[in-house]
Protein backbone atom coordinates (compact mmCIF):
# COMPACT_ATOMS: atom_id res chain seq x y z
CA UNK A 1 0.00 0.00 0.00
CA UNK A 2 1.17 3.53 -0.79
CA UNK A 3 0.33 6.84 0.81
CA UNK A 4 1.57 10.38 0.15
CA UNK A 5 3.72 9.66 -2.89
CA UNK A 6 2.06 12.46 -4.89
CA UNK A 7 4.00 15.22 -3.11
CA UNK A 8 0.56 16.90 -2.59
CA UNK A 9 0.21 17.46 -6.35
CA UNK A 10 -2.82 15.93 -8.06
CA UNK A 11 -2.64 14.91 -11.73
CA UNK A 12 -2.99 17.90 -14.09
CA UNK A 13 -4.71 17.70 -17.45
CA UNK A 14 -1.55 18.07 -19.58
CA UNK A 15 0.91 16.17 -17.41
CA UNK A 16 0.55 12.81 -19.13
CA UNK A 17 1.27 14.44 -22.49
CA UNK A 18 4.46 15.92 -21.02
CA UNK A 19 5.42 12.53 -19.59
CA UNK A 20 4.87 10.79 -22.95
CA UNK A 21 7.03 13.36 -24.74
CA UNK A 22 9.92 13.11 -22.28
CA UNK A 23 9.71 9.30 -22.15
CA UNK A 24 9.99 9.12 -25.94
CA UNK A 25 13.17 11.20 -25.81
CA UNK A 26 14.66 9.51 -22.76
CA UNK A 27 13.18 6.33 -21.20
CA UNK A 28 15.03 6.99 -17.93
CA UNK A 29 13.90 10.63 -17.78
CA UNK A 30 12.29 10.25 -14.35
CA UNK A 31 15.64 9.24 -12.87
CA UNK A 32 17.44 12.34 -14.18
CA UNK A 33 18.46 14.86 -11.52
CA UNK A 34 17.77 17.81 -13.82
CA UNK A 35 14.85 16.45 -15.86
CA UNK A 36 12.50 18.98 -14.27
CA UNK A 37 14.27 21.77 -16.15
CA UNK A 38 13.43 20.20 -19.50
CA UNK A 39 9.84 19.22 -18.79
CA UNK A 40 8.90 22.63 -17.42
CA UNK A 41 7.66 21.45 -14.02
CA UNK A 42 9.03 21.89 -10.51
CA UNK A 43 11.24 19.19 -9.06
CA UNK A 44 8.53 17.91 -6.71
CA UNK A 45 5.93 18.04 -9.48
CA UNK A 46 8.11 15.70 -11.53
CA UNK A 47 8.31 13.34 -8.55
CA UNK A 48 4.52 13.46 -8.38
CA UNK A 49 4.21 12.80 -12.11
CA UNK A 50 6.54 9.82 -11.79
CA UNK A 51 4.10 8.44 -9.25
CA UNK A 52 0.98 9.22 -11.30
CA UNK A 53 2.16 7.58 -14.52
CA UNK A 54 2.45 4.29 -12.64
CA UNK A 55 -0.68 4.82 -10.53
CA UNK A 56 -2.77 5.41 -13.66
CA UNK A 57 -1.24 2.32 -15.35
CA UNK A 58 0.08 4.25 -18.37
CA UNK A 59 3.68 3.31 -17.51
CA UNK A 60 5.52 0.76 -15.40
CA UNK A 61 8.97 0.81 -13.84
CA UNK A 62 11.52 -1.57 -15.32
CA UNK A 63 15.24 -2.28 -15.62
CA UNK A 64 17.32 -1.83 -18.76
CA UNK A 65 20.64 -3.66 -18.92
CA UNK A 66 22.34 -0.68 -20.59
CA UNK A 67 20.92 2.38 -18.83
CA UNK A 68 19.49 0.99 -15.59
CA UNK A 69 16.10 2.02 -14.23
CA UNK A 70 13.58 3.16 -16.86
CA UNK A 71 9.86 3.55 -17.40
CA UNK A 72 8.05 1.55 -20.07
CA UNK A 73 4.72 2.31 -21.66
CA UNK A 74 1.99 -0.19 -20.94
CA UNK A 75 -0.42 -1.21 -23.74
CA UNK A 76 -2.94 1.13 -22.10
CA UNK A 77 -0.39 3.95 -22.00
CA UNK A 78 0.51 3.38 -25.65
CA UNK A 79 -3.15 3.81 -26.56
CA UNK A 80 -3.56 6.99 -24.53
CA UNK A 81 -0.39 8.48 -26.00
CA UNK A 82 -1.49 7.79 -29.57
CA UNK A 83 -5.20 8.52 -29.27
CA UNK A 84 -5.81 11.14 -26.56
CA UNK A 85 -2.69 12.27 -24.75
CA UNK A 86 -4.31 15.55 -23.64
CA UNK A 87 -7.30 13.67 -22.14
CA UNK A 88 -9.97 15.44 -24.18
CA UNK A 89 -12.39 12.50 -24.51
CA UNK A 90 -14.70 11.33 -21.69
CA UNK A 91 -13.72 7.77 -22.64
CA UNK A 92 -10.13 8.45 -21.57
CA UNK A 93 -11.15 10.04 -18.27
CA UNK A 94 -13.46 7.12 -17.45
CA UNK A 95 -10.74 4.57 -18.29
CA UNK A 96 -8.11 6.42 -16.25
CA UNK A 97 -10.42 6.68 -13.25
CA UNK A 98 -11.38 3.02 -13.55
CA UNK A 99 -7.75 1.88 -13.38
CA UNK A 100 -6.69 4.43 -10.78
CA UNK A 101 -9.52 3.97 -8.28
CA UNK A 102 -9.31 0.18 -8.38
CA UNK A 103 -5.54 0.17 -7.78
CA UNK A 104 -5.43 -0.77 -4.09
CA UNK A 105 -1.66 -1.13 -3.83
CA UNK A 106 -0.53 2.00 -5.68
CA UNK A 107 -3.29 4.50 -4.82
CA UNK A 108 -4.63 3.15 -1.55
CA UNK A 109 -6.56 6.17 -0.31
CA UNK A 110 -8.31 6.51 -3.67
CA UNK A 111 -9.21 2.83 -3.57
CA UNK A 112 -10.56 3.18 -0.04
CA UNK A 113 -12.71 6.21 -0.82
CA UNK A 114 -14.33 4.83 -3.95
CA UNK A 115 -14.62 1.17 -2.91
CA UNK A 116 -14.64 0.87 0.88
CA UNK A 117 -16.08 4.13 2.17
CA UNK A 118 -19.82 3.56 1.95
CA UNK A 119 -21.27 6.98 2.85
CA UNK A 120 -22.49 9.60 0.41
CA UNK A 121 -21.30 12.52 2.52
CA UNK A 122 -18.89 13.06 5.37
CA UNK A 123 -16.90 15.87 6.94
CA UNK A 124 -13.18 16.14 6.30
CA UNK A 125 -12.58 15.14 9.92
CA UNK A 126 -14.85 12.09 9.73
CA UNK A 127 -13.17 10.81 6.58
CA UNK A 128 -9.71 11.24 8.09
CA UNK A 129 -10.76 9.30 11.18
CA UNK A 130 -12.38 6.48 9.18
CA UNK A 131 -9.46 6.22 6.76
CA UNK A 132 -7.03 6.06 9.68
CA UNK A 133 -9.06 3.24 11.26
CA UNK A 134 -9.16 1.30 7.97
CA UNK A 135 -5.41 1.71 7.39
CA UNK A 136 -4.62 0.44 10.89
CA UNK A 137 -6.65 -2.69 10.15
CA UNK A 138 -5.22 -3.40 6.70
CA UNK A 139 -1.66 -2.03 6.68
CA UNK A 140 1.29 -3.37 8.64
CA UNK A 141 3.04 -0.01 8.94
CA UNK A 142 2.04 3.16 10.75
CA UNK A 143 0.89 5.99 8.48
CA UNK A 144 0.76 9.47 9.98
CA UNK A 145 -2.48 11.45 10.08
CA UNK A 146 -0.75 14.27 8.19
CA UNK A 147 0.06 11.91 5.33
CA UNK A 148 -3.51 10.61 5.20
CA UNK A 149 -4.86 14.19 5.30
CA UNK A 150 -2.64 15.14 2.35
CA UNK A 151 -4.00 12.13 0.47
CA UNK A 152 -7.60 13.18 1.09
CA UNK A 153 -6.88 16.81 0.16
CA UNK A 154 -5.21 15.67 -3.05
CA UNK A 155 -8.07 13.29 -3.89
CA UNK A 156 -10.66 16.03 -3.49
CA UNK A 157 -8.77 18.39 -5.79
CA UNK A 158 -8.24 15.67 -8.39
CA UNK A 159 -12.00 15.30 -8.81
CA UNK A 160 -13.04 18.95 -8.43
CA UNK A 161 -10.27 21.15 -9.91
CA UNK A 162 -11.75 22.71 -13.05
CA UNK A 163 -10.17 24.79 -15.80
CA UNK A 164 -10.40 28.56 -15.36
CA UNK A 165 -10.53 31.21 -18.08
CA UNK A 166 -7.55 33.03 -16.63
CA UNK A 167 -5.32 29.93 -16.54
CA UNK A 168 -2.00 30.13 -18.35
CA UNK A 169 -1.97 27.28 -20.92
CA UNK A 170 1.38 26.19 -19.51
CA UNK A 171 0.10 26.19 -15.94
CA UNK A 172 -3.29 24.51 -16.24
CA UNK A 173 -4.60 23.49 -12.82
CA UNK A 174 -7.55 21.42 -14.04
CA UNK A 175 -7.51 17.69 -13.43
CA UNK A 176 -8.50 15.30 -16.23
CA UNK A 177 -10.79 13.51 -13.75
CA UNK A 178 -12.80 16.55 -12.63
CA UNK A 179 -14.89 16.28 -15.82
CA UNK A 180 -16.38 13.04 -14.48
CA UNK A 181 -18.29 15.08 -11.86
CA UNK A 182 -17.96 12.38 -9.18
CA UNK A 183 -17.52 14.81 -6.27
CA UNK A 184 -19.24 18.07 -5.37
CA UNK A 185 -16.82 20.93 -4.77
CA UNK A 186 -17.16 21.38 -1.01
CA UNK A 187 -14.47 22.84 1.21
CA UNK A 188 -15.50 21.17 4.47
CA UNK A 189 -17.03 17.91 3.27
CA UNK A 190 -16.64 15.05 0.86
CA UNK A 191 -19.88 14.74 -1.10
CA UNK A 192 -20.25 11.99 -3.68
CA UNK A 193 -22.09 12.92 -6.85
CA UNK A 194 -23.88 10.50 -9.17
CA UNK A 195 -23.16 11.75 -12.70
CA UNK A 196 -25.70 11.52 -15.49
CA UNK A 197 -24.98 8.63 -17.84
CA UNK A 198 -24.48 11.22 -20.59
CA UNK A 199 -21.52 12.58 -18.59
CA UNK A 200 -19.86 9.16 -18.69
CA UNK A 201 -18.94 7.17 -21.77
CA UNK A 202 -20.57 3.82 -22.48
CA UNK A 203 -17.32 2.57 -24.03
CA UNK A 204 -15.56 3.56 -20.82
CA UNK A 205 -18.04 1.68 -18.66
CA UNK A 206 -17.63 -1.39 -20.86
CA UNK A 207 -13.84 -1.08 -20.64
CA UNK A 208 -14.27 -1.16 -16.86
CA UNK A 209 -16.31 -4.37 -17.14
CA UNK A 210 -13.71 -6.05 -19.31
CA UNK A 211 -10.86 -4.98 -17.04
CA UNK A 212 -12.74 -6.27 -13.98
CA UNK A 213 -13.44 -9.60 -15.70
CA UNK A 214 -9.76 -9.95 -16.68
CA UNK A 215 -8.54 -9.23 -13.16
CA UNK A 216 -11.02 -11.59 -11.49
CA UNK A 217 -11.10 -14.26 -14.24
CA UNK A 218 -14.90 -14.18 -14.61
CA UNK A 219 -17.20 -13.74 -17.59
CA UNK A 220 -20.38 -12.63 -15.86
CA UNK A 221 -21.50 -10.24 -13.13
CA UNK A 222 -24.83 -9.80 -11.39
CA UNK A 223 -26.74 -6.56 -11.03
CA UNK A 224 -26.02 -6.66 -7.29
CA UNK A 225 -22.29 -7.02 -7.97
CA UNK A 226 -22.35 -4.08 -10.40
CA UNK A 227 -23.94 -2.02 -7.64
CA UNK A 228 -21.82 -2.94 -4.61
CA UNK A 229 -18.63 -4.80 -5.63
CA UNK A 230 -15.31 -2.91 -5.42
CA UNK A 231 -14.05 -1.99 -8.86
CA UNK A 232 -17.46 -1.84 -10.55
CA UNK A 233 -19.95 0.85 -11.54
CA UNK A 234 -21.88 1.43 -8.32
CA UNK A 235 -18.73 1.99 -6.29
CA UNK A 236 -16.40 3.65 -8.79
CA UNK A 237 -18.97 5.92 -10.44
CA UNK A 238 -21.65 6.21 -7.71
CA UNK A 239 -24.32 4.89 -10.08
CA UNK A 240 -27.73 3.86 -8.74
CA UNK A 241 -29.40 0.55 -9.61
CA UNK A 242 -31.71 2.38 -12.05
CA UNK A 243 -28.74 4.00 -13.78
CA UNK A 244 -26.98 0.65 -14.01
CA UNK A 245 -30.07 -0.96 -15.52
CA UNK A 246 -30.31 1.85 -18.06
CA UNK A 247 -26.64 1.42 -19.00
CA UNK A 248 -27.11 -2.34 -19.38
CA UNK A 249 -30.09 -1.82 -21.67
CA UNK A 250 -28.00 0.52 -23.83
CA UNK A 251 -25.19 -2.04 -24.00
CA UNK A 252 -27.60 -4.67 -25.29
CA UNK A 253 -28.97 -2.35 -27.96
CA UNK A 254 -25.63 -1.68 -29.66
CA UNK A 255 -23.53 -4.13 -31.71
CA UNK A 256 -20.18 -3.09 -30.16
CA UNK A 257 -20.83 -4.87 -26.88
CA UNK A 258 -21.23 -8.69 -27.01
CA UNK A 259 -23.19 -9.03 -23.79
CA UNK A 260 -26.35 -10.80 -22.69
CA UNK A 261 -28.45 -9.53 -19.80
CA UNK A 262 -30.68 -12.24 -18.35
CA UNK A 263 -33.01 -12.73 -15.41
CA UNK A 264 -33.08 -16.10 -13.66
CA UNK A 265 -35.01 -16.72 -10.45
CA UNK A 266 -35.15 -13.03 -9.52
CA UNK A 267 -31.40 -12.69 -10.22
CA UNK A 268 -30.24 -10.32 -12.94
CA UNK A 269 -26.88 -11.18 -14.47
CA UNK A 270 -24.76 -9.94 -17.35
CA UNK A 271 -22.78 -12.42 -19.45
CA UNK A 272 -19.76 -10.82 -21.09
CA UNK A 273 -17.85 -12.24 -24.04
CA UNK A 274 -14.17 -12.52 -23.19
CA UNK A 275 -12.04 -9.77 -24.73
CA UNK A 276 -8.84 -7.98 -23.78
CA UNK A 277 -9.78 -4.60 -22.32
CA UNK A 278 -7.12 -2.69 -24.27
CA UNK A 279 -8.12 -4.39 -27.53
CA UNK A 280 -11.66 -3.16 -27.00
CA UNK A 281 -10.39 0.31 -26.11
CA UNK A 282 -8.41 0.45 -29.35
CA UNK A 283 -11.58 -0.28 -31.33
CA UNK A 284 -13.53 2.27 -29.34
CA UNK A 285 -11.03 5.01 -30.19
CA UNK A 286 -11.15 3.99 -33.85
CA UNK A 287 -14.94 4.29 -33.87
CA UNK A 288 -14.81 7.75 -32.32
CA UNK A 289 -12.18 8.89 -34.83
CA UNK A 290 -14.48 7.79 -37.67
CA UNK A 291 -17.45 9.90 -36.46
MOSULMO-V81304 format. One record per run of one state. SS is the DSSP state (hx for helix, st for strand, lp for the rest). FROM is the first residue (numbers start at 0). TO is the last residue. If there is no record, write none. Layout:
{{SS/FROM/TO} {SS/FROM/TO}}
This chain:
{{lp/0/13} {hx/14/24} {lp/25/27} {hx/28/30} {lp/31/33} {hx/34/38} {lp/39/41} {hx/42/54} {lp/55/57} {st/58/63} {lp/64/66} {st/67/72} {lp/73/73} {hx/74/82} {lp/83/88} {hx/89/100} {lp/101/106} {hx/107/115} {lp/116/119} {st/120/122} {hx/123/137} {lp/138/143} {hx/144/157} {lp/158/167} {hx/168/170} {lp/171/176} {hx/177/179} {lp/180/181} {st/182/182} {lp/183/187} {st/188/191} {lp/192/195} {hx/196/198} {lp/199/200} {hx/201/215} {lp/216/218} {st/219/221} {hx/222/227} {lp/228/231} {hx/232/236} {lp/237/239} {hx/240/252} {lp/253/257} {st/258/263} {lp/264/265} {st/266/271} {lp/272/275} {hx/276/289} {lp/290/290}}
